[in-house]
Each structure stands twice: as structure tokens, then as C-alpha cells.
Amino acid sequence: QAQSRRVNANAMRIPYNVGRWVRGSNHYGRQRLIDYLLNAPDSALWLVGTRRMGKTSLLRQLELLTSAPESSYVPLFWDLQGCQTPRDLSDELFFTLEDAAERFAAQGIEVAAFAGQDALIILRTLTRALHERHKKLLVLIDEAEVLIDVARAEPAWVGRLRRALRDNRLRTVMTSTQLLAQLNPLSSQWATSPFLFGFTLANLSKLEDEAARALVRQTQSGQPVAAADGVVDDILVHTNGQPYLIQYLCQRLF
């Protein structure tokens, strides 16, 4: 009986992910946007989306897609959440670099050598080293709103960060809400251009209809969910194709 209960529990595992970032087969849609972010002529891109629209998941999907040895990119995911100073940002960049140590070791880069170094030095050294190996650093920045407070306290450092991120030898995809636009007036007195000048804006909106329906039905999973067309229609009406709301509602319905 206990074994039967375990089997039934596994069979009824809820397939929806609520409140967690996803990638791989759990990530639905966004293919045209992904292609644009990886291949646009401009190398610095600012991706804007509301809360819970899937910004972190999209960055993690980009990281996964470009991690293969044959990729022209070497990705580095940099989560700025909770950082308050350039030192915090530098430490966080090193920690995430440690997590990706094998990826960079394959390019002949010893991650331990960057311990204690400023983020600007780390970024420029990685950019140059990968460029010499005919690779491109892909910097994936999440929660970029943090830079607003950092810019108030350390404007010169943030100005130098802008220059590092807009180096044509690397590609930057930076995500935030529209709040990040506050950086421009903060940096309007810089001798150089305001921070966001030169970043190409892209918008992260609701899922396209086909992808939203696939998410409801979990068509990319090993156990797709049976859902009548009318039920799916209602779900998309009430969630407006927003991925978090789709997963939340579907979890409750399931």
C-alpha cells in the first residue's frame, strides 16, 4: 500500500513551476526574442519587463543555450540583487564566476586569480582573454535596478561600469523594470553620456498565444497535461498570457 501511495504521488506530481526561475524544457516561448538578444547588431541590450514576467528565466535560458563548447559566447550570469556598493557587486561577480569555473577553465582562464578584484577589472580581463581565444563574453545582468542607489553614492564607478559593458568585444543583456530609467537623470551631469545611452531597449511582454497554450498543456514535458480548448482559452483570458500567472492558476487547477 505504501508503494502504491508513492506511485500515485509521483503520478500526480504538479508539473507547474511557481515562484522559481526555469530553463530548458521548462522554459516556453520567447524564441524570437532570444534570437534577437543573441544576434542583434548592437552588443548592449536593456530588457525591460514587469515583475514576474520571466526576466530571470530568460537570462538563465540564454545562459543554458550559450554554454555549449561550440558556442561563440561564454555566458556569465550576474545577479545584482541585494548589492549596495561596488564592493558588493564585485564580490557577487566573483562568486558567480566561481560557480561557472569549469566553463572558463575550458578557455584557459583560472577563476581563482580574480579573488578580491574589482568587478571592472574582472570584466575587462575576461573580455580581453576570451577575445584572444575568438570567443565573446556574454554578461547576463539581473536586477539591474540596484545600480540606481550605487550611482547615487559612486557615480564615477557606475560610469566606468557603463564603459566596460558597452565594449564591442562582449555582449551585455541587462534586465530590469522601467525603474532603471532613473539612471539617466542621475547620470545627466556626467562628462560622458548617461548610463543607458547606447543600450538598445527590448521589451519582455506576455507569451505569444502558441507558447502560452503549450505552457498550460506542458507539451515540452514527459507528461503533458490534458486540457480542453475551452479551459485553456479561459486560462489565457484571466492571465493575459503572463507566464507566472499561468503557472500559478494552472497549479491551483491541477
Secondary structure, 3 states (H helix, E strand, C coil): CHHHHHHHHHHCCCCCCCCCCCCHHHCCCCHHHHHHHHHCCCCEEEEECCCCCCHHHHHHHHHHHCCCCCCCEEEEEEECCCCCCHHHHHHHHHHHHHHCHHHHHCCCCCHHHHCCCCHHHHHHHHHHHHHHCCCEEEEEEECCCHHHHHHHHCHHHHHHHHHHHCCCCEEEEEEECHHHHHHHHHCCCCCCCCCCCCCEEEECCCCCHHHHHHHHHCCCCCCCCCCCHHHHHHHHHHHCCCHHHHHHHHHHHC
